[in-house]
Amino acid sequence: MAAIWGRMFRRSLSGVGQLSAAAASEEHQGARMWKILTFIVAIPGVTVCMLNCYLKAQQHSHERHDFVPYEHLRIRTKPFPWGDGTHSFFHNPHTNPLPTGWEDAEEH
């Protein structure tokens, strides 16, 4: 009886070894496929997108639009706790107007 169980146990272990080798081979193929896709598709795609953004930024005119004091924008009930109280924390004078209008670049 022990001999029968021993043969069955050996057969089941040999099958497990074959399955794990096949799984490892499939896993290696999957990693290889994603590595190839990264170098052939992803990196050139990101490069083309970066070039497109750079060229569009070079063509874009940097003139600002006229300030229109809409009442529903830039509502401030109390001043900001930093600086002079009118500039937001990430204020950019070229793109963000104050509630009273655009500020001149010479002031900063």
MIDOSE-1310 file (N, C-alpha, C; in nm, 2 decimals, decimal comma, always signed):
residues 108
maai	+0,08/-0,12/+0,00/+0,00/+0,00/+0,00/+0,09/+0,13/+0,00; +0,19/+0,12/+0,07/+0,28/+0,24/+0,08/+0,35/+0,27/-0,05; +0,37/+0,16/-0,13/+0,44/+0,17/-0,26/+0,34/+0,25/-0,35; +0,22/+0,22/-0,35/+0,12/+0,28/-0,44/+0,11/+0,43/-0,40
wgrm	+0,10/+0,46/-0,27/+0,10/+0,60/-0,23/+0,23/+0,68/-0,27; +0,34/+0,61/-0,26/+0,47/+0,67/-0,30/+0,47/+0,70/-0,45; +0,42/+0,61/-0,53/+0,42/+0,64/-0,68/+0,32/+0,75/-0,71; +0,21/+0,75/-0,65/+0,11/+0,86/-0,67/+0,17/+1,00/-0,63
frrs	+0,24/+1,00/-0,52/+0,30/+1,12/-0,46/+0,41/+1,17/-0,56; +0,49/+1,08/-0,61/+0,60/+1,12/-0,70/+0,54/+1,17/-0,83; +0,43/+1,11/-0,88/+0,37/+1,16/-1,00/+0,31/+1,30/-0,98; +0,25/+1,33/-0,87/+0,19/+1,46/-0,84/+0,30/+1,56/-0,83
lsgv	+0,42/+1,53/-0,77/+0,52/+1,62/-0,75/+0,59/+1,65/-0,89; +0,60/+1,55/-0,98/+0,66/+1,58/-1,11/+0,57/+1,67/-1,19; +0,44/+1,66/-1,17/+0,35/+1,75/-1,24/+0,35/+1,89/-1,20; +0,37/+1,91/-1,07/+0,39/+2,04/-1,01/+0,51/+2,11/-1,06
gqls	+0,62/+2,04/-1,07/+0,74/+2,09/-1,13/+0,73/+2,14/-1,27; +0,65/+2,06/-1,35/+0,63/+2,10/-1,49/+0,54/+2,22/-1,50; +0,44/+2,23/-1,41/+0,35/+2,34/-1,42/+0,42/+2,47/-1,38; +0,51/+2,46/-1,27/+0,58/+2,58/-1,23/+0,68/+2,63/-1,33
aaaa	+0,74/+2,54/-1,41/+0,83/+2,57/-1,51/+0,76/+2,64/-1,63; +0,64/+2,59/-1,66/+0,56/+2,65/-1,77/+0,51/+2,78/-1,72; +0,47/+2,80/-1,60/+0,42/+2,93/-1,55/+0,53/+3,03/-1,55; +0,65/+2,99/-1,51/+0,77/+3,08/-1,51/+0,80/+3,12/-1,65
seeh	+0,79/+3,03/-1,75/+0,81/+3,06/-1,89/+0,71/+3,16/-1,94; +0,58/+3,14/-1,91/+0,48/+3,24/-1,95/+0,50/+3,37/-1,88; +0,54/+3,37/-1,75/+0,56/+3,50/-1,68/+0,68/+3,57/-1,75; +0,78/+3,50/-1,79/+0,90/+3,56/-1,86/+0,85/+3,62/-1,99
qgar	+0,77/+3,55/-2,06/+0,72/+3,60/-2,19/+0,64/+3,73/-2,17; +0,56/+3,73/-2,07/+0,47/+3,85/-2,04/+0,56/+3,97/-2,00; +0,66/+3,95/-1,92/+0,75/+4,06/-1,89/+0,83/+4,11/-2,01; +0,87/+4,01/-2,09/+0,94/+4,05/-2,22/+0,85/+4,13/-2,31
mwki	+0,72/+4,09/-2,32/+0,63/+4,17/-2,41/+0,61/+4,31/-2,36; +0,59/+4,33/-2,22/+0,57/+4,46/-2,17/+0,70/+4,55/-2,18; +0,82/+4,48/-2,17/+0,94/+4,56/-2,19/+0,95/+4,61/-2,33; +0,92/+4,52/-2,43/+0,92/+4,56/-2,57/+0,82/+4,67/-2,60
ltfi	+0,70/+4,66/-2,54/+0,60/+4,76/-2,56/+0,64/+4,89/-2,50; +0,71/+4,89/-2,39/+0,75/+5,01/-2,33/+0,85/+5,09/-2,42; +0,95/+5,01/-2,47/+1,05/+5,08/-2,55/+1,00/+5,11/-2,69; +0,91/+5,04/-2,75/+0,86/+5,06/-2,89/+0,74/+5,16/-2,89
vaip	+0,65/+5,15/-2,79/+0,53/+5,23/-2,80/+0,53/+5,34/-2,70; +0,56/+5,31/-2,57/+0,54/+5,41/-2,47/+0,64/+5,53/-2,47; +0,76/+5,50/-2,48/+0,87/+5,60/-2,48/+0,86/+5,69/-2,60; +0,85/+5,63/-2,72/+0,83/+5,72/-2,84/+0,70/+5,80/-2,83
gvtv	+0,59/+5,74/-2,78/+0,46/+5,82/-2,76/+0,47/+5,93/-2,67; +0,54/+5,92/-2,56/+0,56/+6,03/-2,46/+0,65/+6,13/-2,52; +0,75/+6,09/-2,60/+0,84/+6,19/-2,66/+0,76/+6,27/-2,76; +0,68/+6,21/-2,84/+0,60/+6,28/-2,94/+0,51/+6,38/-2,87
cmln	+0,44/+6,34/-2,77/+0,35/+6,43/-2,69/+0,43/+6,55/-2,63; +0,55/+6,52/-2,58/+0,62/+6,63/-2,52/+0,67/+6,73/-2,63; +0,71/+6,68/-2,74/+0,75/+6,77/-2,86/+0,63/+6,85/-2,90; +0,51/+6,79/-2,91/+0,39/+6,86/-2,95/+0,36/+6,97/-2,85
cylk	+0,36/+6,94/-2,72/+0,34/+7,05/-2,62/+0,44/+7,16/-2,63; +0,56/+7,13/-2,65/+0,67/+7,23/-2,66/+0,64/+7,32/-2,78; +0,61/+7,26/-2,90/+0,59/+7,34/-3,02/+0,47/+7,42/-3,01; +0,36/+7,37/-2,95/+0,24/+7,45/-2,93/+0,27/+7,57/-2,84
aqqh	+0,35/+7,55/-2,73/+0,38/+7,66/-2,64/+0,46/+7,76/-2,71; +0,55/+7,73/-2,80/+0,63/+7,82/-2,88/+0,54/+7,91/-2,97; +0,43/+7,85/-3,03/+0,35/+7,92/-3,12/+0,25/+8,01/-3,05; +0,21/+7,98/-2,92/+0,11/+8,05/-2,85/+0,15/+8,19/-2,82
sher	+0,07/+8,28/-2,85/+0,10/+8,42/-2,82/+0,08/+8,44/-2,67; +0,16/+8,52/-2,61/+0,16/+8,54/-2,46/+0,09/+8,67/-2,42; +0,00/+8,71/-2,51/-0,08/+8,83/-2,47/-0,19/+8,80/-2,38; -0,21/+8,88/-2,28/-0,33/+8,84/-2,19/-0,45/+8,91/-2,24
hdfv	-0,56/+8,85/-2,20/-0,69/+8,91/-2,24/-0,73/+9,03/-2,15; -0,82/+9,11/-2,19/-0,86/+9,22/-2,11/-0,93/+9,17/-1,99; -0,91/+9,24/-1,88/-0,97/+9,21/-1,75/-1,12/+9,25/-1,75; -1,20/+9,15/-1,71/-1,34/+9,18/-1,70/-1,38/+9,15/-1,55
pyeh	-1,42/+9,25/-1,47/-1,44/+9,22/-1,33/-1,58/+9,15/-1,30; -1,59/+9,03/-1,33/-1,71/+8,95/-1,31/-1,73/+8,95/-1,16; -1,86/+8,97/-1,11/-1,89/+8,97/-0,97/-1,88/+8,84/-0,90; -1,90/+8,73/-0,98/-1,91/+8,60/-0,92/-1,77/+8,53/-0,91
lrir	-1,66/+8,59/-0,97/-1,53/+8,54/-0,96/-1,45/+8,62/-0,86; -1,35/+8,56/-0,80/-1,26/+8,62/-0,70/-1,33/+8,69/-0,59; -1,43/+8,62/-0,53/-1,50/+8,67/-0,41/-1,41/+8,64/-0,29; -1,38/+8,75/-0,22/-1,30/+8,73/-0,10/-1,37/+8,80/+0,02
tkpf	-1,40/+8,72/+0,12/-1,47/+8,78/+0,23/-1,37/+8,83/+0,34; -1,25/+8,78/+0,34/-1,14/+8,82/+0,43/-1,01/+8,80/+0,35; -0,91/+8,88/+0,39/-0,78/+8,87/+0,32/-0,71/+8,74/+0,35; -0,62/+8,70/+0,26/-0,54/+8,58/+0,28/-0,45/+8,60/+0,40
pwgd	-0,41/+8,50/+0,48/-0,33/+8,52/+0,59/-0,18/+8,54/+0,56; -0,14/+8,54/+0,44/+0,00/+8,56/+0,40/+0,02/+8,68/+0,31; +0,14/+8,73/+0,31/+0,17/+8,85/+0,22/+0,08/+8,97/+0,25; +0,04/+9,03/+0,15/-0,05/+9,15/+0,16/-0,20/+9,12/+0,17
gths	-0,23/+8,99/+0,16/-0,37/+8,95/+0,17/-0,45/+8,95/+0,04; -0,39/+9,00/-0,07/-0,47/+9,00/-0,19/-0,42/+8,89/-0,29; -0,30/+8,84/-0,27/-0,24/+8,74/-0,36/-0,27/+8,60/-0,30; -0,31/+8,51/-0,39/-0,33/+8,37/-0,35/-0,20/+8,30/-0,32
ffhn	-0,20/+8,19/-0,26/-0,07/+8,12/-0,22/+0,01/+8,09/-0,34; -0,05/+8,05/-0,45/+0,03/+8,01/-0,58/+0,00/+8,12/-0,68; +0,01/+8,25/-0,64/-0,02/+8,36/-0,73/+0,09/+8,37/-0,84; +0,05/+8,39/-0,97/+0,13/+8,42/-1,08/+0,08/+8,55/-1,14
phtn	+0,16/+8,65/-1,14/+0,11/+8,78/-1,19/+0,08/+8,78/-1,34; +0,14/+8,69/-1,41/+0,12/+8,68/-1,56/-0,01/+8,61/-1,60; -0,06/+8,53/-1,51/-0,18/+8,45/-1,54/-0,30/+8,47/-1,45; -0,27/+8,52/-1,32/-0,38/+8,54/-1,22/-0,40/+8,69/-1,19
plpt	-0,52/+8,74/-1,23/-0,54/+8,88/-1,20/-0,59/+8,89/-1,05; -0,57/+9,01/-1,00/-0,63/+9,04/-0,86/-0,77/+9,08/-0,88; -0,85/+9,09/-0,77/-0,99/+9,13/-0,79/-1,01/+9,27/-0,85; -0,91/+9,35/-0,85/-0,91/+9,48/-0,91/-0,86/+9,49/-1,05
gwed	-0,80/+9,38/-1,09/-0,74/+9,38/-1,23/-0,60/+9,32/-1,24; -0,54/+9,33/-1,35/-0,41/+9,28/-1,37/-0,31/+9,37/-1,30; -0,21/+9,31/-1,24/-0,10/+9,39/-1,18/+0,01/+9,40/-1,28; +0,08/+9,51/-1,27/+0,20/+9,54/-1,36/+0,32/+9,45/-1,32
aeeh	+0,40/+9,41/-1,41/+0,52/+9,33/-1,38/+0,62/+9,41/-1,31; +0,62/+9,54/-1,33/+0,72/+9,62/-1,26/+0,71/+9,63/-1,11; +0,59/+9,60/-1,06/+0,57/+9,61/-0,92/+0,64/+9,50/-0,84; +0,66/+9,38/-0,91/+0,72/+9,27/-0,84/+0,86/+9,25/-0,88
